[in-house]
Amino acid sequence: MATRLRQRSGRGLAVLAGAVMLIAGCGGTDDASVLTVYSTVTQDTVDAVVDLFTAENPDVSVEVFRAPTGEVTARIASELRTGELAADVFWFTDPLSIQQYEADAMLLEWEPEGSSAVPAEYRTGTFFGTRVLNLVIVHQPGVTVVEDWVDLLEVEGTVALPDPGFAGSAFAALAYFAGADGYGLEFYQRLREAGAVSVQSPGDVVTGVAEGRYQAGITLDRTARDAIDDGSPLETVWPLSGAIAVYSPIAVVAGSDSVDLARAFVEHSLGIEAQEAIARTGWQPLHPEAEWTVGGESVSFDWANAFDRQEELMDEYRGVFGG
């Protein structure tokens, strides 16, 4: 069943107490003042959060390996084979990317200070949402009125959908529609019969619509807004039934040599200052006091159930669009 997240506004008056307190000389390894973060989150967002953390903790060195999901997971797999996983923190774009590591007991189970501010549907016992990516509709100016997802069936011209096998956000759309009343997996079949095509990423949807190859499509809100700010001839629609929410989870790697630093960084990422920095990079924060006024309602779903059904859902999608 889908759950709803309303956009919130307002400004916090103080940093969450103790969110980034570090214990000097806490013992442990020689790397106690070095934190290694593996991330797939956009570079400007990672930089904003890391810069705040190091400004408050000048004796700490934060080393970030940031790359697309495939490269990060390949590096993790390679290091696991040698028994030398370097990461202390995983910070990923979507829950699908991290759930296998939770299933393999690779993530620390704990309750960070500030985690209670994260809505229950955007956290587990080991990973916690830091921001929301919202999937919306993008279209060329002049396209027949599109107000909700179902209206994509009526678009005159080609509709582009991002591939759920490539992008976790696209898988979110697949998982949401599979369980949403009035849609189901048949929605994709109906879109295909209406002429829809599958492209690789949300960014490819935006580029194709801007170039006139497609009339409309599904993409990320920030991706579309960035293109519009750069002068692309596009319009976006926040669906009446809600944008599809994808949250970016952060977690401490179990067995980290810098576990105290890793905990502090996660708590920092959930705190008001980091959350407002995330908002300034164009993504919806999850802290209830962080300022955010973009868009409308968002809808979510049971990510754990979607993870369990991943192969089934992908087979259904490929049965419609091939690949």
Secondary structure, 3 states (H helix, E strand, C coil): CCEEECCCCCCCCCCCCCCCCCCCCCCCCCCCCEEEEEECCCHHHHHHHHHHHHHHCCCCEEEEEECCHHHHHHHHHHHHHHCCCCCCEEECCCHHHCHHHHHCCCECCCCCCCHHHCCHHHECCCCEEEEEEEEEEEECCCCCCCCCHHHHHHCCCCEEEECCCCCHHHHHHHHHHHHCCCCCCHHHHHHHHCCCEEECCHHHHHHHHHCCCCCEEEEEHHHHHHHHHCCCCCEEECCCCCEEEEEEEEEEECCCCCHHHHHHHHHHHHCHHHHHHHHHCCCEECCCCCCCCCCCCEEECCHHHHHHCHHHHHHHHHHHHCC
